[in-house]
Amino acid sequence: MSIKSGQNLKIFAENNTQKTVVFPVKNAKNVAIQIHAEENSQLDVYTIFKGESSMKMDFDIQKNATVSVFHLTKNAEFSQNDIDITLSGENANFELYGLIFGSENQHHHCQSKIIHAVPNCTSRELVKTILSDKSHCVFDGLVLVKKDAQKTDSQMTNRNLLLSDNAKIKTNPQLEIYADDVKCSHGATSGQLDSEALFYFRSRGISEKDALQLLISGFAGEILEKIKDEEVKQMMSEKQ
């Protein structure tokens, strides 16, 4: 589905249906998308950012519906993706997997807000960034569990790999919980490549460039293996 600047879209996953939507976002700004997943539906959404792009996405997930979002950024000078999710029907499920490559002077911002409004819902969020040169990324994540949303099960994780001393990451995962009976966790990690692992590859005759690529691929693999669309997976697996 081609995306243009200033575009406003509404997407519906009807009751008892399965749907996949791919949004290639290249040099498109101020895009707004409203997505409704009706009862018992299953929806996979891919956002692929290139160039200079920004998008705001709002999700409403109804009873027994499952939504999986894959936020992918590669070869983009600037990207901003704001994702707001409301789990509004019992036994609704939401997953967000993000993979962001940053290089040169690129800047990326990933913001998510997951609202658990009713009981017995689950959410999973895993965002990984791989930053080199002077690239910069900001991750802002919030899980809000309302008072009536008992039996909520939520996990939020942000992991960052810095390939340069000049690359920067600012990460801010947050939980707001107003219910008593919940299982929620959040966390963030940032670090550089494992020097021992790099030495291991080099000692076995693998060039530094290829060793770096193997370690980067290993870090990204946790996200790539969850991508169901083979064309998208191949694009994100290609070398920088």
C-alpha positions in Angstrom: 0.0 0.0 0.0 1.6 3.2 -1.2 1.9 6.0 1.5 1.9 9.7 0.8 2.6 12.7 3.1 -0.4 14.0 5.0 -2.4 10.8 4.2 -5.1 9.7 6.7 -6.2 6.0 6.5 -8.6 3.7 8.3 -8.0 0.0 8.2 -10.4 -2.7 9.5 -9.8 -6.3 10.2 -13.4 -7.7 10.2 -14.7 -10.3 12.6 -13.1 -13.8 12.2 -10.7 -12.7 9.5 -7.0 -12.8 8.9 -5.2 -9.9 7.2 -1.7 -8.6 6.4 -1.0 -5.0 5.6 2.4 -3.6 4.5 3.1 0.1 4.7 6.3 1.2 2.8 6.9 4.7 4.1 9.5 6.6 2.1 9.8 10.4 2.4 6.2 10.6 3.7 5.5 12.8 6.7 2.5 13.4 8.9 0.8 10.2 8.0 -2.1 9.1 10.3 -3.5 5.6 10.3 -6.4 4.3 12.4 -6.6 0.5 12.7 -9.5 -1.5 14.1 -9.2 -5.2 14.9 -12.7 -6.6 15.4 -13.6 -9.6 17.4 -11.6 -12.8 16.7 -9.6 -11.2 14.0 -5.9 -11.6 13.3 -3.9 -8.8 11.8 -0.2 -8.4 10.9 1.1 -4.9 10.1 4.5 -4.0 8.7 5.8 -0.4 8.6 9.0 0.0 6.6 10.6 3.4 6.9 13.1 4.9 4.4 14.1 8.4 3.6 12.6 11.1 5.9 9.3 9.8 7.3 6.9 10.2 10.2 3.7 8.3 11.0 1.1 8.1 13.8 -0.8 4.9 14.3 -3.8 4.2 16.5 -5.0 0.7 17.2 -8.2 -0.5 18.8 -8.2 -4.2 19.5 -11.4 -5.9 20.3 -12.3 -9.2 22.1 -10.1 -12.2 21.2 -8.3 -10.3 18.5 -4.6 -10.5 17.9 -2.5 -7.8 16.3 1.2 -8.1 15.5 3.1 -5.0 14.4 6.6 -5.0 12.8 8.3 -1.6 12.8 11.4 -1.7 10.5 13.7 1.2 9.7 16.7 0.9 7.4 18.4 3.4 5.2 16.3 6.3 6.6 17.8 9.7 7.3 15.0 10.4 9.8 12.1 8.4 11.1 9.5 8.9 13.7 6.8 6.3 14.5 4.2 7.0 17.2 2.1 4.0 18.0 -0.9 4.1 20.4 -2.7 0.9 21.2 -5.9 0.3 23.2 -6.7 -3.3 24.2 -10.5 -2.7 24.6 -11.9 -6.3 24.5 -11.1 -9.1 26.8 -8.5 -11.7 25.7 -7.1 -9.2 23.2 -3.4 -9.7 22.3 -0.9 -7.2 20.9 2.7 -7.7 19.8 5.2 -5.0 18.7 8.6 -5.9 17.2 10.9 -3.2 16.1 14.3 -3.3 14.3 16.0 0.0 13.7 19.3 0.4 11.8 21.0 3.8 12.2 24.2 5.1 10.5 25.9 8.4 9.6 23.9 11.3 11.2 20.6 9.6 11.1 18.0 10.2 13.8 15.2 7.9 14.7 12.4 8.1 17.3 10.1 5.2 18.3 7.2 5.9 20.6 4.6 3.5 21.9 1.8 3.7 24.3 -0.1 0.4 25.2 -3.3 0.8 27.2 -4.8 -2.2 28.9 -8.3 -1.1 29.4 -10.0 -4.4 30.3 -9.1 -7.7 32.0 -7.3 -10.7 30.6 -5.2 -9.1 27.8 -1.6 -9.6 26.9 1.0 -7.4 25.2 4.6 -8.0 24.2 7.0 -5.3 22.9 10.6 -5.9 21.8 12.5 -3.1 20.0 16.1 -3.4 19.0 18.4 -0.7 17.6 21.7 -1.1 15.8 23.5 2.3 15.7 26.8 3.2 14.0 28.7 6.4 13.2 26.9 9.5 14.7 23.4 8.1 14.5 20.9 8.8 17.3 17.8 7.0 18.5 15.1 7.7 21.1 12.8 5.0 22.4 9.8 6.0 24.5 7.6 3.2 25.7 4.6 3.2 28.1 2.4 0.5 29.3 -0.7 1.8 31.1 -2.8 -0.7 33.0 -6.2 0.7 34.1 -7.9 -0.1 37.3 -10.3 -2.7 35.8 -7.7 -4.4 33.7 -7.0 -7.4 36.1 -5.0 -10.4 34.9 -3.0 -8.2 32.5 0.2 -9.8 31.2 2.6 -7.4 29.7 6.3 -7.3 28.8 8.3 -4.4 27.3 12.0 -4.6 26.3 14.4 -2.3 24.5 17.8 -3.6 23.5 20.5 -1.4 21.8 23.7 -2.2 20.1 26.2 0.7 19.7 28.8 0.2 17.0 30.5 3.6 17.5 31.5 5.7 20.5 29.6 8.6 18.8 26.3 6.7 18.4 23.7 7.6 21.0 20.6 6.0 22.4 18.0 7.5 24.8 15.6 4.9 26.2 12.7 5.4 28.5 10.5 2.4 29.1 7.7 3.0 31.7 4.9 1.2 33.5 1.8 2.8 35.0 -0.3 0.2 36.9 -3.6 0.8 38.6 -4.8 -2.8 38.9 -3.9 -5.3 41.6 -3.6 -8.6 39.9 -1.2 -8.2 37.0 2.1 -9.6 35.6 4.1 -6.8 34.0 7.8 -6.2 33.3 9.9 -3.7 31.4 13.6 -3.1 30.8 16.3 -1.7 28.6 19.9 -2.6 27.8 22.6 -0.8 25.8 26.1 -1.9 24.9 28.8 -2.5 22.3 29.8 -5.7 20.5 31.2 -8.5 22.5 35.0 -8.2 22.1 35.6 -11.8 23.1 33.1 -13.0 20.5 34.8 -10.8 17.9 38.2 -12.2 18.9 36.8 -15.8 18.6 35.8 -15.2 15.0 39.0 -13.5 14.1 41.1 -16.3 15.5 39.3 -18.7 13.1 40.3 -16.8 10.0 37.1 -14.7 9.7 37.7 -11.1 8.6 36.8 -8.3 10.9 34.1 -7.1 8.5 32.5 -10.5 8.2 32.8 -11.1 12.0 31.0 -7.8 12.7 28.3 -8.8 10.3 27.8 -12.2 12.0 27.5 -10.6 15.4 25.1 -7.9 14.1 23.0 -10.6 12.4 22.9 -12.6 15.6 21.7 -9.5 17.5 19.0 -8.8 14.9 18.0 -12.4 14.5 15.5 -12.4 17.4 13.4 -9.9 15.5 14.0 -11.3 12.0 12.8 -14.7 12.9 9.4 -13.3 13.9 8.9 -11.7 10.6 6.4 -13.8 8.6 6.6 -12.0 5.3 9.6 -13.5 3.4 10.1 -10.5 1.2 10.3 -8.1 4.1 12.6 -10.5 6.0 15.0 -10.7 3.1 15.1 -7.0 2.8 16.0 -6.5 6.4 18.5 -9.4 6.4 20.6 -7.9 3.6 24.0 -6.4 4.6 24.1 -2.7 5.3 
